[in-house]
Amino acid sequence: MSRLSGGAGRPVVPWLLGLLCLLPVLVVHVGMPLGSTPQVAAYYALMVAALTAVVAGVRRSPAARRRSWALVAASQVLFLVADLGFIVRYLCGGGDRFPVVDVPFLVGYGLLALGVMGLVRPADSHRRGALLDASIVTVSCAALLGVRLVVPLLANDAAPLPDRVVAALYPLADVGVVYLLARTALLTGQRSRSSWLLLAALALLVAADVGFCLGQLAGAQLPAQWVTTGWLCSRALIALAVWSSPVVAPPAPARAQRPVGLTRTRLLVLALAAALPSGLTAALGLRGGDTHPVLLGCAALVLVVLVAVRMGDLLAQVHEQAAQLAVQARTDALTGLANRRTWDHEVARACATARRGGTGLAVALLDLDHFKQFNDAHGHAVGDELLREAAVAWTAALHREVGPDAVLARWGGEEFAVLLPGVDAAAAAARLSALHRGVPRGQTCSIGVAAWDPAEEPAAALRRADEALYTAKRSGRARTVVAGVPPAGVPGHAGAPEPAAR
C-alpha cells in the first residue's frame, strides 16, 4: 500500500485556482510560434509558478515526508536550471551541450527517483511481489526504449560522440522513471489523490521525454510544442501532489496487509510486458529492419528470470496460505487447541497404537464448573478469556504430568477432552489432579475419566467418560470421577446419572 495519502491538511483548491489563473499564459505558450519570445516567456513563467508552488508545499508537509518532498522539489529546481541553460545555449547558437545543460537534468532525475521512492513505500509484508512486477514492466519498457531510442541515438553519426552518449542517457533516465511509475501503480492499497497526481506527473514526464528524443532523431533543434506542454503539465501535477498530501502524517498502516496477488488486470499487464521483446523482434523482422537480437534477447532472458522468480513467490504464497488453512481447520479459533476434527484423528491414531502395542489408553472430559453463571456475572468477553487461560494452564500441566503425547482438545463450549496414551484410568485420574489446581480466576472444574477397551469403539469410552463427568457434577463438582468407580458421597452408583446443571 502506498504511504502517500491526501485529503487532510490545507485544501488543494486554492492552489488549483491559482494554477487555473495561469491558463491564459498556457494559451500563449501553446498558441505562439515555437521559439518565439512570447512563447518562451510564457513557458518559463509557468515553470517558475509550478516550482514556487512545489517549494511552498514542501514547507507545510509533515516532518516524516518533508525530506522526500524536498528531494522532489530539488529535482524541479534542477530541471528549471537545465531548461534555462538549454534556451541560453539555443539563443547563443548551439555549441557544446555538455555539461552545462545535461548535468542538472540527469542529477534531477536521480533526486526525483529518491524522492518518489521515499514517498511511495511498499507497506505490506509481500512487497517483494509488487517490486518484481514493477521490474518486469520496467525491463520490458527498457527493451523498447533501447531499440527505438538508445541504439539510434548512439548510432547517429551526424552528432559528435559525446553528444550521442549524453543524448542516450536521457531514455535510460526515463527507464528509471518508468520503474517509479510501475512501482507506484502496482503497489496494493487504495490510492490517495496525491498518489494519483504523482502517477499522472510521472506518466507525462516519460511521454514528453520520449517525444523529445524522437525529435532529436528527426534533427529538430527545439522540442515540439506538445513536448514542452507535457513537461509543464507534469510539473504542475507535482505541485498539486505536494499540496494534496496531508499536513499531519497519517498513521502507518498495519504490517499485515493482503498479499500482492495476480488480479486479471495485473496478469494482463505482466503478460504484455513479458511478450513485448519477442513481439518487437517479430515486428521489426517483418518490416525488414534491424531487430537488435542481442539487446532484445538479453531483455527476454531477464524477463524470463523475473517471471520465474515471481511465480516462485506466488507458489510459496499459495503453500503458506494452504498451511495456514490447514492449521485453522485443525484448531479451535478461540483457544488454539485441537478441535473436534483433530480429536477424532488423534483418537483413531492412539487406539491403533494401543491395540498394536497392547498398552493402555484413557480418555477424559473436563468441564468448567458454573461457567454460565461466570459468564452472566462477568460478560462473555471475560468468559472467553477464562477459556483461553484454562487452555494454556491445562496444556502446561499435561505436558508436565503426562508428557507431549497427551492431547487436549476443546470439545465444545466450556467442555474439553483429554487423550492420555499409555496409562489406565486410575493413573490418568491421578495425573489429571494437577488440572484442578490449574483452573484460573479461582474457578473449579469437574473431570470424568474412562479407560478404552480394545474390544470396543473409541466412542464408547468417551460416552463412559461423559457419564463419569455427570457423576462428578452431581457429587458436588471440583472432583475427578473414574467411570465404573462410585465417587465418594454417591454410594452404590451404577449406570448413567440424571443430567445435572453444569
BAFIRO-549844 format. One line per field, with one value per residue (C-alpha): residue number from 1; residue in one letter; y, x, z. Coordinates in Angstrom, 3 decimals. Each point is the difference from the previous one (the first is absolute). Layout:
// BAFIRO-549844
ropa	[NUM|...]
doke	[A|...]
py	[Y|...]
px	[X|...]
pz	[Z|...]
This chain:
// BAFIRO-549844
ropa	[1|2|3|4|5|6|7|8|9|10|11|12|13|14|15|16|17|18|19|20|21|22|23|24|25|26|27|28|29|30|31|32|33|34|35|36|37|38|39|40|41|42|43|44|45|46|47|48|49|50|51|52|53|54|55|56|57|58|59|60|61|62|63|64|65|66|67|68|69|70|71|72|73|74|75|76|77|78|79|80|81|82|83|84|85|86|87|88|89|90|91|92|93|94|95|96|97|98|99|100|101|102|103|104|105|106|107|108|109|110|111|112|113|114|115|116|117|118|119|120|121|122|123|124|125|126|127|128|129|130|131|132|133|134|135|136|137|138|139|140|141|142|143|144|145|146|147|148|149|150|151|152|153|154|155|156|157|158|159|160|161|162|163|164|165|166|167|168|169|170|171|172|173|174|175|176|177|178|179|180|181|182|183|184|185|186|187|188|189|190|191|192|193|194|195|196|197|198|199|200|201|202|203|204|205|206|207|208|209|210|211|212|213|214|215|216|217|218|219|220|221|222|223|224|225|226|227|228|229|230|231|232|233|234|235|236|237|238|239|240|241|242|243|244|245|246|247|248|249|250|251|252|253|254|255|256|257|258|259|260|261|262|263|264|265|266|267|268|269|270|271|272|273|274|275|276|277|278|279|280|281|282|283|284|285|286|287|288|289|290|291|292|293|294|295|296|297|298|299|300|301|302|303|304|305|306|307|308|309|310|311|312|313|314|315|316|317|318|319|320|321|322|323|324|325|326|327|328|329|330|331|332|333|334|335|336|337|338|339|340|341|342|343|344|345|346|347|348|349|350|351|352|353|354|355|356|357|358|359|360|361|362|363|364|365|366|367|368|369|370|371|372|373|374|375|376|377|378|379|380|381|382|383|384|385|386|387|388|389|390|391|392|393|394|395|396|397|398|399|400|401|402|403|404|405|406|407|408|409|410|411|412|413|414|415|416|417|418|419|420|421|422|423|424|425|426|427|428|429|430|431|432|433|434|435|436|437|438|439|440|441|442|443|444|445|446|447|448|449|450|451|452|453|454|455|456|457|458|459|460|461|462|463|464|465|466|467|468|469|470|471|472|473|474|475|476|477|478|479|480|481|482|483|484|485|486|487|488|489|490|491|492|493|494|495|496|497|498|499|500|501|502]
doke	[M|S|R|L|S|G|G|A|G|R|P|V|V|P|W|L|L|G|L|L|C|L|L|P|V|L|V|V|H|V|G|M|P|L|G|S|T|P|Q|V|A|A|Y|Y|A|L|M|V|A|A|L|T|A|V|V|A|G|V|R|R|S|P|A|A|R|R|R|S|W|A|L|V|A|A|S|Q|V|L|F|L|V|A|D|L|G|F|I|V|R|Y|L|C|G|G|G|D|R|F|P|V|V|D|V|P|F|L|V|G|Y|G|L|L|A|L|G|V|M|G|L|V|R|P|A|D|S|H|R|R|G|A|L|L|D|A|S|I|V|T|V|S|C|A|A|L|L|G|V|R|L|V|V|P|L|L|A|N|D|A|A|P|L|P|D|R|V|V|A|A|L|Y|P|L|A|D|V|G|V|V|Y|L|L|A|R|T|A|L|L|T|G|Q|R|S|R|S|S|W|L|L|L|A|A|L|A|L|L|V|A|A|D|V|G|F|C|L|G|Q|L|A|G|A|Q|L|P|A|Q|W|V|T|T|G|W|L|C|S|R|A|L|I|A|L|A|V|W|S|S|P|V|V|A|P|P|A|P|A|R|A|Q|R|P|V|G|L|T|R|T|R|L|L|V|L|A|L|A|A|A|L|P|S|G|L|T|A|A|L|G|L|R|G|G|D|T|H|P|V|L|L|G|C|A|A|L|V|L|V|V|L|V|A|V|R|M|G|D|L|L|A|Q|V|H|E|Q|A|A|Q|L|A|V|Q|A|R|T|D|A|L|T|G|L|A|N|R|R|T|W|D|H|E|V|A|R|A|C|A|T|A|R|R|G|G|T|G|L|A|V|A|L|L|D|L|D|H|F|K|Q|F|N|D|A|H|G|H|A|V|G|D|E|L|L|R|E|A|A|V|A|W|T|A|A|L|H|R|E|V|G|P|D|A|V|L|A|R|W|G|G|E|E|F|A|V|L|L|P|G|V|D|A|A|A|A|A|A|R|L|S|A|L|H|R|G|V|P|R|G|Q|T|C|S|I|G|V|A|A|W|D|P|A|E|E|P|A|A|A|L|R|R|A|D|E|A|L|Y|T|A|K|R|S|G|R|A|R|T|V|V|A|G|V|P|P|A|G|V|P|G|H|A|G|A|P|E|P|A|A|R]
py	[0.000|3.416|2.088|3.119|1.300|3.148|1.699|1.307|3.309|3.175|-0.456|-0.190|2.160|3.404|-1.245|-1.575|3.369|1.656|-2.282|0.561|3.740|-0.821|-1.544|3.090|-0.326|-3.649|1.090|2.445|-2.771|-2.361|2.611|1.870|-1.210|-2.423|1.823|3.445|2.407|-0.102|-3.769|-0.351|2.612|-1.766|-3.349|1.232|1.967|-3.220|-1.902|2.540|0.011|-3.792|-0.041|2.668|-2.086|-3.097|1.789|1.602|-3.365|-1.681|2.461|-1.069|-3.742|-2.272|-0.512|-3.699|0.879|3.312|-1.471|-2.018|2.951|2.179|-2.404|0.252|3.805|-0.023|-2.021|2.639|2.757|-1.853|-0.561|3.734|0.834|-2.459|1.464|3.473|-1.339|-1.624|3.205|2.004|-2.527|0.158|3.820|0.010|-2.184|-3.447|-1.174|-2.646|-1.227|-1.853|0.536|3.336|-1.356|-3.729|-0.329|1.805|-2.037|-3.378|0.798|1.187|-3.405|-1.640|2.348|-0.547|-3.767|0.243|2.281|-2.108|-3.234|1.672|1.069|-3.189|-2.910|-3.541|-0.498|-3.596|-3.060|-1.266|3.103|-2.114|-1.091|3.609|0.945|-3.043|0.985|3.539|-1.432|-2.157|3.022|2.084|-2.539|-0.334|3.779|0.221|-2.403|2.160|3.268|-1.599|-1.178|3.076|2.749|-0.972|-1.963|2.521|2.929|-1.716|-0.855|3.578|0.799|3.575|0.912|-0.112|-3.058|1.859|1.474|-3.443|-1.568|2.781|-0.146|-3.760|0.603|1.683|-3.063|-1.984|2.532|-0.471|-3.727|0.994|2.166|-2.946|-2.076|2.721|0.087|-3.787|-0.201|2.632|-1.435|-3.673|0.350|-1.217|2.121|2.855|2.903|3.542|3.110|0.846|-3.355|0.232|3.450|-1.323|-2.897|2.392|2.250|-2.900|-1.277|3.441|0.375|-3.293|0.814|3.465|-1.339|-2.662|2.665|2.126|-2.913|-0.805|3.651|-0.219|-3.026|1.998|2.865|2.527|2.715|0.816|-2.351|-0.223|2.085|-2.991|-1.080|3.292|-0.017|-3.493|1.176|2.943|-2.163|-2.500|2.710|1.438|-3.451|-0.425|3.338|-1.184|-3.305|1.833|2.082|-3.013|-1.809|0.393|2.535|-2.734|-3.380|-2.719|-2.985|-2.718|-2.859|-3.312|-2.238|-2.945|1.001|-2.136|-1.669|1.426|-2.598|-0.132|1.707|-0.289|3.533|-0.550|-3.332|1.637|2.770|-2.497|-2.244|2.928|1.159|-3.472|-0.368|3.441|-0.866|-3.045|1.916|2.887|-2.402|-1.550|3.385|1.371|-3.200|0.171|3.604|-0.958|2.212|-0.697|-2.134|0.617|-3.687|0.328|2.786|-1.525|-3.486|1.206|1.808|-3.156|-2.077|2.498|-0.042|-3.799|0.089|2.677|-1.842|-3.252|1.709|1.549|-3.378|-1.456|2.703|-0.707|-3.745|0.634|2.264|-2.744|-2.527|2.422|0.644|-3.732|-0.654|2.748|-1.423|-3.477|1.335|1.906|-3.123|-2.001|2.476|1.716|3.691|1.218|-2.079|-1.208|-3.594|-2.942|0.022|-2.886|-0.985|-0.224|-1.836|-2.700|-0.440|-0.210|-2.455|-2.342|0.176|-0.571|-2.968|-1.628|0.483|-1.355|-3.048|-0.820|0.511|-1.382|3.202|1.885|3.001|2.325|2.815|2.768|2.794|3.252|2.590|3.411|0.169|2.636|1.519|1.411|1.907|1.269|1.261|1.681|1.703|1.129|0.050|-2.218|1.729|-0.871|-3.483|-0.415|1.153|-2.645|-2.693|1.135|0.193|-3.448|-1.438|1.404|-1.161|-3.507|-0.445|0.804|-2.335|-2.887|0.380|-0.007|-2.912|-2.180|1.138|1.275|-2.958|1.264|1.726|2.780|1.041|2.326|-2.196|2.809|2.985|-0.262|-3.740|-1.454|-3.485|-1.630|-3.000|-1.752|-2.822|-2.693|0.236|-1.603|1.871|0.137|1.336|2.502|1.263|0.446|2.008|2.109|1.191|2.706|1.493|0.870|2.156|1.743|1.422|3.798|2.823|-2.084|-2.271|-3.785|-2.834|-3.505|-2.938|-3.348|-2.729|-3.311|-2.668|-1.157|-3.699|-1.262|-2.070|3.120|3.052|3.154|1.780|-2.477|1.072|3.628|-0.664|-1.596|2.966|2.307|-2.060|0.266|3.769|0.248|-2.027|2.443|2.877|-1.678|-0.841|3.622|0.973|0.873|-3.684|-2.848|-3.097|-3.201|-1.851|-3.082|1.171|1.523|3.417|0.906|1.187|-2.026|-3.571|-2.789|2.103|-1.959|1.015|3.486|2.660|2.490|3.122|2.738|3.714|0.681]
px	[0.000|1.229|0.848|-0.844|-3.438|-2.016|-3.157|1.251|1.668|-0.286|-2.337|1.401|-2.761|1.750|3.077|-2.112|-1.676|3.393|1.201|-3.217|0.755|3.082|-2.165|0.329|3.775|-0.316|-2.129|2.737|2.569|-2.001|-1.193|3.232|2.545|2.565|3.088|-1.583|0.587|-3.631|-0.011|3.283|-1.058|-3.315|1.780|2.390|-2.701|-1.975|3.129|0.811|-3.612|-0.059|3.388|-1.132|-3.052|2.154|2.458|-2.819|-1.754|3.130|0.118|-3.426|0.458|0.352|3.487|-0.069|-0.501|1.800|3.337|-1.538|-2.042|3.118|1.822|-2.873|0.130|3.782|-0.495|-2.428|2.524|2.669|-2.422|-0.708|3.735|0.614|-2.898|1.502|3.384|-1.617|-1.655|3.186|1.985|-2.589|-0.015|3.781|0.021|0.544|3.496|1.154|-3.063|1.840|0.026|-1.776|-3.440|0.184|1.518|-2.906|-2.518|1.585|0.624|-3.610|-1.233|1.972|-1.426|-3.507|0.456|1.215|-2.866|-2.738|1.364|0.011|-3.626|-1.410|1.214|-1.324|-1.559|-1.251|1.979|-0.193|1.558|2.535|-2.766|-0.926|3.638|0.512|-3.066|1.379|3.358|-1.674|-1.786|3.186|2.216|-2.580|-0.196|3.796|0.242|-2.402|1.771|3.363|-0.915|-1.965|2.026|3.302|1.487|-1.072|1.311|3.355|0.148|-0.728|3.233|-1.126|0.694|3.313|0.549|-0.312|-3.325|-1.214|0.945|-1.678|-3.115|-0.246|0.084|-3.406|-2.032|1.982|-1.077|-3.547|0.364|0.457|-3.125|-1.886|1.047|-1.314|-3.231|-0.438|1.013|-2.547|-2.753|0.437|0.132|-3.170|-2.331|-2.382|1.806|-0.406|-0.468|3.666|1.214|-2.282|1.412|3.532|-0.802|-1.340|3.069|2.406|-1.956|0.032|3.716|0.793|-2.240|1.533|3.553|-0.648|-1.395|3.102|2.322|-1.983|0.322|3.769|0.121|-1.970|2.520|-2.214|1.860|-2.930|-2.433|-3.482|-2.797|-1.769|3.268|0.482|-3.685|0.456|2.920|-2.025|-2.972|2.293|1.459|-3.450|-1.242|2.984|-0.905|-3.564|1.260|2.087|-2.964|-2.326|2.106|-1.100|1.521|0.115|1.348|-2.676|0.671|2.086|-2.120|-0.033|2.869|-2.198|-1.593|-1.554|2.565|0.840|-1.823|-0.699|-3.223|-1.141|1.147|3.410|0.382|-0.864|2.560|2.730|-0.846|0.215|3.250|1.545|-1.072|1.228|3.648|-1.032|-2.825|2.311|2.547|-2.679|-1.387|3.415|0.815|-3.192|0.784|3.482|1.680|2.821|-1.436|2.903|-0.034|2.591|-1.818|-3.445|1.285|1.615|-3.207|-2.026|2.342|-0.209|-3.792|-0.029|2.050|-2.229|-3.177|1.413|0.867|-3.475|-1.637|2.176|-1.210|-3.609|0.535|1.550|-2.941|-2.456|1.845|0.039|-3.719|-0.698|1.987|-1.899|-3.327|1.068|0.868|-3.283|-1.912|1.661|-0.120|-2.626|-0.190|-0.432|2.495|2.428|-0.478|-0.844|-3.597|-2.461|1.413|3.539|-1.263|-1.645|3.237|2.154|-2.381|0.059|3.801|0.404|-2.406|1.892|3.299|-1.415|-1.488|3.301|2.125|-2.419|0.317|-2.617|-1.969|-2.233|-2.321|-1.381|-2.530|0.484|-2.651|0.346|-2.397|-2.755|1.306|-3.410|-0.185|3.561|-0.971|-3.125|1.945|3.057|-1.066|0.780|3.319|1.333|-1.443|2.001|3.120|-0.652|-0.226|3.267|1.799|-1.291|1.223|3.502|0.161|-1.306|2.336|2.992|-1.231|-0.550|3.446|1.458|-2.018|-0.546|2.407|-0.281|-2.137|-3.036|-2.605|-2.222|-2.902|-2.944|-3.060|-2.524|-1.035|1.766|0.689|3.412|1.228|3.316|1.691|2.576|1.874|1.912|-1.931|-3.067|-2.958|1.342|3.392|-1.695|-2.185|3.050|1.845|-3.031|-0.240|2.522|-2.612|-2.216|2.794|0.500|-3.491|0.461|-1.963|-0.876|-2.353|-0.339|-0.504|-1.491|1.668|-1.302|2.492|-0.435|2.394|-0.300|-0.636|1.551|-3.122|-2.194|-0.257|1.781|-3.348|-1.059|2.825|-0.886|-3.645|1.098|2.301|-2.992|-2.097|2.826|0.102|-3.741|0.606|2.739|-2.429|-2.738|2.514|0.797|2.331|3.726|0.966|1.096|-2.168|1.156|-2.664|-1.196|1.423|-2.634|1.137|0.074|-3.422|-1.891|-0.059|-1.239|0.198|-0.645|-0.727|-0.460|-1.312|-2.660|1.286|1.072|0.428|3.573]
pz	[0.000|-0.735|3.071|-2.009|0.860|-0.366|1.041|3.352|0.736|-2.036|-2.976|-3.493|-1.508|0.416|-1.797|-2.691|-0.515|-0.032|-2.779|-1.902|0.118|-2.053|-2.708|-2.254|0.248|-1.043|-2.968|-1.034|0.325|-2.196|-2.497|-0.702|-2.593|1.374|1.255|-0.113|2.888|1.288|-0.189|1.908|2.564|0.620|0.351|2.662|1.817|0.388|1.046|2.702|1.244|0.292|1.736|2.469|0.855|0.527|2.314|1.990|0.307|1.360|2.898|1.270|-0.546|3.081|1.370|-0.909|-3.698|-0.220|-1.017|-2.839|-1.241|0.273|-2.333|-2.476|0.276|-0.535|-3.175|-1.267|0.755|-1.988|-2.880|-0.129|0.106|-2.839|-2.006|0.388|-1.089|-3.024|-1.201|0.618|-2.000|-2.778|-0.082|-0.080|-3.088|1.439|0.891|2.393|1.869|2.757|2.948|0.409|-0.874|0.499|3.479|1.738|-2.000|0.769|3.664|0.219|-1.153|2.805|2.635|-1.356|0.292|3.594|0.950|-1.554|1.491|3.408|-0.433|-1.470|2.090|-0.067|3.423|-0.250|0.915|-3.562|-1.593|-1.893|-2.372|-0.822|-0.603|-2.230|-2.027|-0.364|-1.099|-2.669|-1.462|0.196|-1.772|-2.773|-0.494|0.205|-2.931|-2.014|0.861|-0.647|-3.490|-1.063|1.726|1.651|-2.893|-2.706|2.056|0.471|-3.698|-1.134|-1.852|-0.645|3.662|1.901|2.156|3.356|-1.147|-1.059|3.335|1.977|-2.200|0.643|3.760|-0.103|-1.058|2.571|2.622|-1.252|0.705|3.639|-0.199|-1.494|3.013|2.331|-1.984|0.069|3.657|0.985|-2.202|0.977|3.772|1.687|2.027|-0.581|-1.662|1.193|-2.066|0.504|-1.316|-3.053|-0.791|0.380|-2.334|-2.652|0.358|-0.524|-3.011|-1.651|0.703|-1.760|-2.973|-0.439|0.322|-2.624|-2.320|0.563|-0.858|-3.127|-1.014|0.450|-2.294|-2.570|0.200|1.806|1.926|2.275|1.733|-1.508|1.422|1.518|1.629|1.864|0.939|1.442|2.111|1.253|0.936|1.734|2.217|0.741|1.060|2.316|1.613|0.499|1.408|2.605|1.077|0.046|2.586|3.630|2.389|2.666|-1.004|0.199|2.232|-1.572|-1.355|1.770|-0.975|-0.945|-3.280|-2.646|-2.273|-3.392|-2.097|-3.719|-0.954|-3.605|-0.768|1.577|-1.789|-3.338|0.583|0.902|-2.958|-2.434|1.584|-0.203|-3.655|-1.115|-0.872|-2.057|-1.648|-0.828|-1.501|-2.191|-1.057|-0.939|-1.841|-2.061|-0.931|-1.087|2.607|2.428|2.760|2.450|1.010|2.783|1.833|-0.376|0.784|3.251|0.947|-0.675|2.185|2.857|-0.277|0.133|3.213|1.560|-0.953|1.389|3.289|0.103|-0.584|2.746|2.373|-0.899|0.497|3.426|0.808|-0.976|2.167|2.930|-0.327|-0.321|3.175|1.801|-1.143|1.109|3.457|0.197|-1.005|2.792|2.870|2.082|-0.876|3.590|1.962|-2.665|1.184|-2.196|-1.210|-0.414|-3.394|1.363|3.067|-2.131|-1.954|3.136|1.701|-3.003|-0.143|3.770|-0.033|-2.850|1.843|3.267|-1.764|-1.724|3.113|2.556|2.051|1.962|-1.197|1.988|-1.014|2.169|-0.265|1.952|0.685|1.647|2.922|0.012|-3.225|-0.919|3.263|-0.543|-3.455|1.341|2.771|-1.966|-3.654|-2.953|-0.749|3.449|-0.401|-3.203|1.840|2.656|-2.664|-1.604|3.346|0.998|-3.309|0.583|3.622|-0.759|-2.960|2.201|2.749|-2.416|-1.532|3.502|1.410|-3.080|-2.687|-3.570|-1.108|1.915|-2.184|1.295|-2.213|0.354|-0.128|-0.066|2.115|3.362|-0.445|-0.904|-0.865|0.958|-1.577|2.207|-1.763|1.912|3.294|1.538|1.472|3.567|-1.064|-2.294|2.856|2.221|-2.621|-0.845|3.593|-0.934|-2.316|2.971|1.394|-3.354|-0.466|-0.248|1.647|3.050|-1.936|0.190|-2.444|-0.048|-1.767|-1.208|-0.941|-1.824|-1.280|-3.582|-0.573|-3.280|-0.556|-0.269|-2.226|1.228|0.308|2.721|2.294|-0.582|0.927|3.244|0.735|-0.600|2.469|2.546|-0.555|0.762|3.131|1.074|-0.549|2.096|2.718|0.697|-2.878|0.279|-0.078|-2.266|-0.489|-1.709|-1.984|1.842|3.340|2.350|1.225|3.639|1.093|-2.647|1.381|-2.167|-3.156|-3.126|-3.523|-1.346|2.361|-0.823|-1.793|2.359|-0.524|-0.996]
